[in-house]
Amino acid sequence: MDSREDVDRGWPFLAAAYAFVVTMCGTTLPTPLYSLYQREFGFSSFMVTVIFAVYAAGVIVALLLLGRVSDFIGRRPVLLAALALSGLSAVCFLLAGGLPELFTGRTLSGLSAGLATGTATVMVIELAPERRRRAATLLATGANLGGLGVGPLLAGVLAQYAPAPLKLVFVVDLVLVAVAAAVVLALPETVRPRGRPPLRPQRLRVPKEMRATFAAAAMAGFAGFSTLGLFTSVSPTFLSEVEGESNLAVAGAVVFSVFAASVAGQALGRRLGPGRSLPGGCAVLVAGMAAIAVSLATASLALLVLGAVIAGTGQGLSFLAAVRVVTERSPADRRAEVTSALFVLMYLAISIPVIGVGALSLAVGLRSAGLIFTGCVALLAAAALLWPRGISAAASSR
């Protein structure tokens, strides 16, 4: 078995980052295509949000049941399994003839992301030379969110300007997955297998002494991830039905802008520290929601893009600060448990509010549902901003 010390060149951690990007890219490829699926199979905007939410359910199941598997059987087998699930998801979309294939594809995609998120993050860092460890941490974060952002951009451009809009992108994805799998097979293993992993749900309890801190972090994270969920599910529908923009490449670019801004916000947050990033991110997120609300009220595409960039930046700032505060304030023997609880809440934020938007749109229309959503997210971010004990805990973290 290859050890961490055997890795004396820089390519392995970059190769692992590529596999991470490909896996996460596959999870957001359908985003700009939902309007095409609606016309093809005749379902509502509400069903779009349900299809999207199935993905989050798959992620949560994988995090709860399989989050520690790579510590027992090794990083490579788990990352290969994530890529295999990603490939199967692409096949489901490639052969889709109705809702069953879409639901199956999204479930497999969620399981893939849940397996890859922790495993690939750790693998990128472990494979990096010691002198590049800090850069590898930023690269792993960027690969995660960057992959999520590249997916809609790639799908939107191919669907708009290339033939077979519901097929070609998944053929391309399968090629990328095959290359990533070959790359992972060539990577050295970084952990020594130590037996059969325990396949039982992880506990998700928060120690009493840090519940106020956790509450502030969770509110900020929930607000930010709700925004990501909105843009990766129904934003193309908002663009076509409210803003009057039907170009799928534009839809993909708008979603990409949110994730690109999130990566930039996290890079900025590393410089500012959590004491300023958590309240600052919440304030920026409120401003982003205001811009998005005005864009929906006035059907302004420019304002929607501006709001997406502002909200993405706020999400990146507050997300990084929330994770750092929680990990630093958690007892050492409970750190993984508390951090897992935070991530489960964030993935619930991706699905539950978005389903609410879909249900509201049936009753009051898509524009009004979007306005209600932006108001709720702004209130939640403001509540996190005004949570005194949570903010003071962040200010004391370095």
MARGUNU-773616 format. One line per field, with one value per residue (C-alpha): residue in three letters; residue number from 1; x, y, z. Coordinates in steps of 0.05 Angstrom, whole numbers. Layout:
BEGIN
aa: c(ALA | ...) .
i: c(NUM | ...) .
xx: c(X | ...) .
yy: c(Y | ...) .
zz: c(Z | ...) .
This chain:
BEGIN
aa: c(MET | ASP | SER | ARG | GLU | ASP | VAL | ASP | ARG | GLY | TRP | PRO | PHE | LEU | ALA | ALA | ALA | TYR | ALA | PHE | VAL | VAL | THR | MET | CYS | GLY | THR | THR | LEU | PRO | THR | PRO | LEU | TYR | SER | LEU | TYR | GLN | ARG | GLU | PHE | GLY | PHE | SER | SER | PHE | MET | VAL | THR | VAL | ILE | PHE | ALA | VAL | TYR | ALA | ALA | GLY | VAL | ILE | VAL | ALA | LEU | LEU | LEU | LEU | GLY | ARG | VAL | SER | ASP | PHE | ILE | GLY | ARG | ARG | PRO | VAL | LEU | LEU | ALA | ALA | LEU | ALA | LEU | SER | GLY | LEU | SER | ALA | VAL | CYS | PHE | LEU | LEU | ALA | GLY | GLY | LEU | PRO | GLU | LEU | PHE | THR | GLY | ARG | THR | LEU | SER | GLY | LEU | SER | ALA | GLY | LEU | ALA | THR | GLY | THR | ALA | THR | VAL | MET | VAL | ILE | GLU | LEU | ALA | PRO | GLU | ARG | ARG | ARG | ARG | ALA | ALA | THR | LEU | LEU | ALA | THR | GLY | ALA | ASN | LEU | GLY | GLY | LEU | GLY | VAL | GLY | PRO | LEU | LEU | ALA | GLY | VAL | LEU | ALA | GLN | TYR | ALA | PRO | ALA | PRO | LEU | LYS | LEU | VAL | PHE | VAL | VAL | ASP | LEU | VAL | LEU | VAL | ALA | VAL | ALA | ALA | ALA | VAL | VAL | LEU | ALA | LEU | PRO | GLU | THR | VAL | ARG | PRO | ARG | GLY | ARG | PRO | PRO | LEU | ARG | PRO | GLN | ARG | LEU | ARG | VAL | PRO | LYS | GLU | MET | ARG | ALA | THR | PHE | ALA | ALA | ALA | ALA | MET | ALA | GLY | PHE | ALA | GLY | PHE | SER | THR | LEU | GLY | LEU | PHE | THR | SER | VAL | SER | PRO | THR | PHE | LEU | SER | GLU | VAL | GLU | GLY | GLU | SER | ASN | LEU | ALA | VAL | ALA | GLY | ALA | VAL | VAL | PHE | SER | VAL | PHE | ALA | ALA | SER | VAL | ALA | GLY | GLN | ALA | LEU | GLY | ARG | ARG | LEU | GLY | PRO | GLY | ARG | SER | LEU | PRO | GLY | GLY | CYS | ALA | VAL | LEU | VAL | ALA | GLY | MET | ALA | ALA | ILE | ALA | VAL | SER | LEU | ALA | THR | ALA | SER | LEU | ALA | LEU | LEU | VAL | LEU | GLY | ALA | VAL | ILE | ALA | GLY | THR | GLY | GLN | GLY | LEU | SER | PHE | LEU | ALA | ALA | VAL | ARG | VAL | VAL | THR | GLU | ARG | SER | PRO | ALA | ASP | ARG | ARG | ALA | GLU | VAL | THR | SER | ALA | LEU | PHE | VAL | LEU | MET | TYR | LEU | ALA | ILE | SER | ILE | PRO | VAL | ILE | GLY | VAL | GLY | ALA | LEU | SER | LEU | ALA | VAL | GLY | LEU | ARG | SER | ALA | GLY | LEU | ILE | PHE | THR | GLY | CYS | VAL | ALA | LEU | LEU | ALA | ALA | ALA | ALA | LEU | LEU | TRP | PRO | ARG | GLY | ILE | SER | ALA | ALA | ALA | SER | SER | ARG) .
i: c(1 | 2 | 3 | 4 | 5 | 6 | 7 | 8 | 9 | 10 | 11 | 12 | 13 | 14 | 15 | 16 | 17 | 18 | 19 | 20 | 21 | 22 | 23 | 24 | 25 | 26 | 27 | 28 | 29 | 30 | 31 | 32 | 33 | 34 | 35 | 36 | 37 | 38 | 39 | 40 | 41 | 42 | 43 | 44 | 45 | 46 | 47 | 48 | 49 | 50 | 51 | 52 | 53 | 54 | 55 | 56 | 57 | 58 | 59 | 60 | 61 | 62 | 63 | 64 | 65 | 66 | 67 | 68 | 69 | 70 | 71 | 72 | 73 | 74 | 75 | 76 | 77 | 78 | 79 | 80 | 81 | 82 | 83 | 84 | 85 | 86 | 87 | 88 | 89 | 90 | 91 | 92 | 93 | 94 | 95 | 96 | 97 | 98 | 99 | 100 | 101 | 102 | 103 | 104 | 105 | 106 | 107 | 108 | 109 | 110 | 111 | 112 | 113 | 114 | 115 | 116 | 117 | 118 | 119 | 120 | 121 | 122 | 123 | 124 | 125 | 126 | 127 | 128 | 129 | 130 | 131 | 132 | 133 | 134 | 135 | 136 | 137 | 138 | 139 | 140 | 141 | 142 | 143 | 144 | 145 | 146 | 147 | 148 | 149 | 150 | 151 | 152 | 153 | 154 | 155 | 156 | 157 | 158 | 159 | 160 | 161 | 162 | 163 | 164 | 165 | 166 | 167 | 168 | 169 | 170 | 171 | 172 | 173 | 174 | 175 | 176 | 177 | 178 | 179 | 180 | 181 | 182 | 183 | 184 | 185 | 186 | 187 | 188 | 189 | 190 | 191 | 192 | 193 | 194 | 195 | 196 | 197 | 198 | 199 | 200 | 201 | 202 | 203 | 204 | 205 | 206 | 207 | 208 | 209 | 210 | 211 | 212 | 213 | 214 | 215 | 216 | 217 | 218 | 219 | 220 | 221 | 222 | 223 | 224 | 225 | 226 | 227 | 228 | 229 | 230 | 231 | 232 | 233 | 234 | 235 | 236 | 237 | 238 | 239 | 240 | 241 | 242 | 243 | 244 | 245 | 246 | 247 | 248 | 249 | 250 | 251 | 252 | 253 | 254 | 255 | 256 | 257 | 258 | 259 | 260 | 261 | 262 | 263 | 264 | 265 | 266 | 267 | 268 | 269 | 270 | 271 | 272 | 273 | 274 | 275 | 276 | 277 | 278 | 279 | 280 | 281 | 282 | 283 | 284 | 285 | 286 | 287 | 288 | 289 | 290 | 291 | 292 | 293 | 294 | 295 | 296 | 297 | 298 | 299 | 300 | 301 | 302 | 303 | 304 | 305 | 306 | 307 | 308 | 309 | 310 | 311 | 312 | 313 | 314 | 315 | 316 | 317 | 318 | 319 | 320 | 321 | 322 | 323 | 324 | 325 | 326 | 327 | 328 | 329 | 330 | 331 | 332 | 333 | 334 | 335 | 336 | 337 | 338 | 339 | 340 | 341 | 342 | 343 | 344 | 345 | 346 | 347 | 348 | 349 | 350 | 351 | 352 | 353 | 354 | 355 | 356 | 357 | 358 | 359 | 360 | 361 | 362 | 363 | 364 | 365 | 366 | 367 | 368 | 369 | 370 | 371 | 372 | 373 | 374 | 375 | 376 | 377 | 378 | 379 | 380 | 381 | 382 | 383 | 384 | 385 | 386 | 387 | 388 | 389 | 390 | 391 | 392 | 393 | 394 | 395 | 396 | 397 | 398) .
xx: c(0 | 25 | 32 | 25 | 100 | 108 | 72 | 129 | 98 | 42 | -3 | -41 | -79 | -95 | -121 | -164 | -192 | -210 | -249 | -284 | -303 | -331 | -372 | -403 | -412 | -457 | -504 | -524 | -525 | -601 | -612 | -621 | -657 | -716 | -758 | -745 | -765 | -828 | -848 | -826 | -862 | -915 | -904 | -909 | -858 | -876 | -854 | -787 | -775 | -794 | -746 | -692 | -707 | -697 | -623 | -617 | -649 | -596 | -540 | -567 | -574 | -503 | -476 | -512 | -498 | -433 | -397 | -341 | -335 | -271 | -236 | -245 | -239 | -197 | -208 | -201 | -257 | -307 | -289 | -295 | -363 | -384 | -362 | -399 | -463 | -452 | -445 | -508 | -545 | -523 | -548 | -616 | -622 | -595 | -650 | -704 | -774 | -812 | -811 | -787 | -719 | -712 | -726 | -678 | -624 | -630 | -628 | -565 | -535 | -549 | -517 | -457 | -449 | -457 | -402 | -355 | -363 | -324 | -280 | -255 | -244 | -199 | -165 | -145 | -114 | -79 | -48 | -21 | 53 | 61 | 82 | 17 | -31 | -64 | -73 | -102 | -155 | -178 | -174 | -219 | -271 | -266 | -272 | -336 | -372 | -337 | -362 | -432 | -427 | -395 | -451 | -507 | -461 | -438 | -509 | -538 | -487 | -493 | -569 | -574 | -523 | -511 | -557 | -596 | -603 | -628 | -576 | -509 | -492 | -499 | -455 | -402 | -411 | -401 | -335 | -313 | -332 | -294 | -231 | -239 | -246 | -182 | -147 | -171 | -147 | -77 | -77 | -41 | -83 | -75 | -105 | -94 | -158 | -180 | -240 | -314 | -344 | -403 | -465 | -509 | -535 | -490 | -516 | -535 | -535 | -507 | -475 | -516 | -458 | -453 | -525 | -529 | -467 | -494 | -561 | -529 | -485 | -544 | -589 | -536 | -521 | -594 | -607 | -547 | -561 | -634 | -610 | -565 | -624 | -669 | -618 | -603 | -676 | -725 | -682 | -687 | -763 | -759 | -717 | -765 | -832 | -817 | -757 | -775 | -706 | -709 | -636 | -611 | -539 | -559 | -596 | -534 | -490 | -535 | -530 | -455 | -449 | -479 | -428 | -370 | -389 | -393 | -322 | -299 | -336 | -301 | -233 | -249 | -274 | -207 | -176 | -229 | -238 | -304 | -314 | -327 | -347 | -409 | -444 | -417 | -440 | -510 | -514 | -491 | -541 | -597 | -575 | -574 | -644 | -667 | -637 | -669 | -736 | -733 | -712 | -773 | -819 | -792 | -773 | -701 | -650 | -592 | -617 | -626 | -554 | -531 | -572 | -544 | -472 | -486 | -525 | -471 | -417 | -457 | -469 | -394 | -375 | -426 | -418 | -343 | -351 | -407 | -366 | -305 | -342 | -377 | -314 | -273 | -326 | -344 | -313 | -257 | -294 | -359 | -332 | -351 | -420 | -435 | -406 | -448 | -510 | -494 | -486 | -550 | -588 | -556 | -578 | -648 | -644 | -631 | -694 | -750 | -754 | -750 | -809 | -845 | -832 | -860 | -922 | -933 | -926 | -987 | -1028 | -1002 | -959 | -884 | -868 | -904 | -874 | -805 | -818 | -842 | -780 | -732 | -767 | -762 | -688 | -673 | -709 | -670 | -604 | -622 | -639 | -571 | -539 | -575 | -563 | -516 | -486 | -472 | -439 | -397 | -374 | -353 | -316 | -275 | -255 | -189) .
yy: c(0 | 70 | 116 | 190 | 198 | 164 | 221 | 265 | 298 | 348 | 314 | 265 | 318 | 356 | 291 | 278 | 348 | 335 | 272 | 314 | 368 | 315 | 282 | 347 | 373 | 313 | 331 | 398 | 381 | 375 | 446 | 484 | 425 | 421 | 467 | 419 | 359 | 396 | 405 | 334 | 298 | 349 | 361 | 425 | 471 | 440 | 371 | 403 | 421 | 350 | 319 | 365 | 349 | 275 | 292 | 323 | 262 | 218 | 263 | 261 | 185 | 178 | 227 | 193 | 120 | 123 | 186 | 147 | 88 | 114 | 114 | 38 | 14 | 69 | 132 | 103 | 51 | 102 | 155 | 102 | 82 | 156 | 160 | 96 | 124 | 188 | 149 | 109 | 174 | 200 | 136 | 146 | 216 | 193 | 141 | 181 | 169 | 199 | 215 | 147 | 154 | 227 | 208 | 149 | 191 | 245 | 194 | 163 | 232 | 249 | 185 | 200 | 270 | 246 | 194 | 242 | 305 | 281 | 229 | 272 | 332 | 292 | 256 | 321 | 347 | 281 | 275 | 345 | 356 | 387 | 454 | 458 | 434 | 501 | 510 | 440 | 457 | 516 | 473 | 420 | 472 | 504 | 436 | 422 | 487 | 497 | 430 | 447 | 512 | 483 | 432 | 481 | 522 | 462 | 434 | 502 | 516 | 446 | 446 | 514 | 509 | 434 | 379 | 331 | 378 | 323 | 272 | 301 | 331 | 264 | 230 | 282 | 270 | 195 | 209 | 255 | 203 | 149 | 192 | 209 | 136 | 119 | 176 | 152 | 81 | 110 | 149 | 123 | 103 | 148 | 105 | 33 | -8 | -30 | -76 | -72 | -3 | 5 | 16 | 52 | 123 | 173 | 209 | 282 | 314 | 382 | 392 | 437 | 486 | 504 | 504 | 580 | 581 | 523 | 559 | 621 | 579 | 535 | 595 | 627 | 561 | 546 | 614 | 608 | 536 | 553 | 604 | 553 | 505 | 557 | 573 | 500 | 480 | 532 | 592 | 572 | 572 | 641 | 664 | 639 | 653 | 717 | 749 | 728 | 697 | 628 | 619 | 557 | 580 | 643 | 601 | 559 | 620 | 651 | 589 | 586 | 658 | 639 | 584 | 625 | 681 | 631 | 607 | 680 | 693 | 635 | 659 | 728 | 695 | 661 | 730 | 763 | 707 | 682 | 741 | 786 | 734 | 707 | 774 | 803 | 744 | 747 | 822 | 810 | 753 | 800 | 850 | 795 | 774 | 846 | 851 | 784 | 807 | 872 | 833 | 788 | 848 | 886 | 827 | 852 | 800 | 846 | 853 | 778 | 767 | 821 | 790 | 721 | 746 | 784 | 727 | 677 | 719 | 724 | 649 | 635 | 683 | 657 | 584 | 583 | 620 | 575 | 512 | 541 | 565 | 498 | 457 | 501 | 505 | 431 | 383 | 343 | 277 | 305 | 346 | 300 | 289 | 363 | 381 | 325 | 355 | 422 | 393 | 353 | 417 | 451 | 397 | 400 | 474 | 457 | 416 | 436 | 511 | 497 | 448 | 503 | 551 | 499 | 488 | 563 | 574 | 531 | 575 | 646 | 642 | 636 | 710 | 716 | 650 | 676 | 742 | 704 | 660 | 718 | 751 | 688 | 678 | 751 | 745 | 682 | 713 | 775 | 731 | 698 | 767 | 791 | 727 | 758 | 695 | 664 | 726 | 735 | 663 | 676 | 738 | 699 | 646 | 656) .
zz: c(0 | -15 | 44 | 51 | 55 | -13 | -48 | -70 | -131 | -137 | -188 | -142 | -102 | -166 | -197 | -136 | -141 | -214 | -193 | -140 | -191 | -239 | -184 | -160 | -231 | -246 | -189 | -219 | -294 | -296 | -268 | -333 | -365 | -319 | -363 | -422 | -379 | -359 | -432 | -450 | -393 | -374 | -300 | -258 | -226 | -159 | -185 | -206 | -132 | -110 | -161 | -136 | -63 | -75 | -87 | -18 | 13 | -20 | 6 | 78 | 76 | 52 | 104 | 161 | 142 | 102 | 124 | 159 | 111 | 78 | 146 | 147 | 76 | 45 | 4 | -66 | -61 | -34 | -86 | -141 | -114 | -116 | -188 | -205 | -175 | -213 | -278 | -263 | -250 | -318 | -351 | -318 | -347 | -414 | -419 | -383 | -409 | -350 | -276 | -250 | -285 | -262 | -190 | -194 | -226 | -173 | -116 | -144 | -154 | -81 | -56 | -100 | -72 | 0 | -10 | -45 | -2 | 58 | 24 | -33 | 12 | 58 | 0 | -34 | 30 | 48 | -21 | -22 | -5 | 64 | 36 | -4 | 51 | 61 | -14 | -18 | 34 | -8 | -71 | -40 | -21 | -90 | -124 | -86 | -100 | -167 | -191 | -170 | -209 | -272 | -280 | -298 | -341 | -381 | -388 | -407 | -462 | -492 | -488 | -520 | -575 | -588 | -614 | -569 | -510 | -463 | -484 | -504 | -437 | -402 | -455 | -441 | -366 | -374 | -411 | -355 | -303 | -339 | -341 | -268 | -249 | -287 | -251 | -182 | -197 | -208 | -142 | -80 | -20 | 41 | 96 | 119 | 114 | 184 | 176 | 165 | 178 | 225 | 181 | 230 | 231 | 265 | 325 | 314 | 383 | 402 | 470 | 515 | 527 | 453 | 431 | 426 | 382 | 340 | 332 | 302 | 256 | 235 | 220 | 177 | 142 | 132 | 100 | 53 | 31 | 20 | -31 | -65 | -67 | -100 | -154 | -169 | -175 | -199 | -220 | -295 | -286 | -254 | -313 | -366 | -332 | -292 | -325 | -397 | -410 | -442 | -463 | -427 | -429 | -392 | -341 | -330 | -324 | -271 | -228 | -240 | -216 | -148 | -136 | -163 | -116 | -59 | -73 | -74 | -8 | 25 | 1 | 31 | 95 | 105 | 108 | 152 | 204 | 231 | 278 | 218 | 167 | 203 | 215 | 150 | 110 | 140 | 124 | 52 | 45 | 67 | 14 | -38 | -21 | -28 | -98 | -118 | -92 | -132 | -194 | -187 | -176 | -236 | -282 | -285 | -307 | -289 | -218 | -212 | -233 | -184 | -129 | -145 | -139 | -74 | -43 | -64 | -33 | 32 | 32 | 23 | 79 | 129 | 110 | 122 | 188 | 211 | 198 | 232 | 293 | 303 | 294 | 340 | 394 | 394 | 445 | 411 | 421 | 393 | 335 | 278 | 307 | 315 | 246 | 215 | 248 | 218 | 147 | 153 | 170 | 111 | 63 | 92 | 76 | 3 | -2 | 47 | 31 | -44 | -39 | -3 | -61 | -109 | -67 | -59 | -133 | -145 | -98 | -109 | -172 | -182 | -174 | -107 | -82 | -99 | -62 | 0 | -3 | -7 | 52 | 95 | 79 | 94 | 161 | 179 | 160 | 201 | 260 | 256 | 251 | 314 | 354 | 407 | 438 | 370 | 343 | 406 | 400 | 328 | 348 | 398 | 346 | 309) .
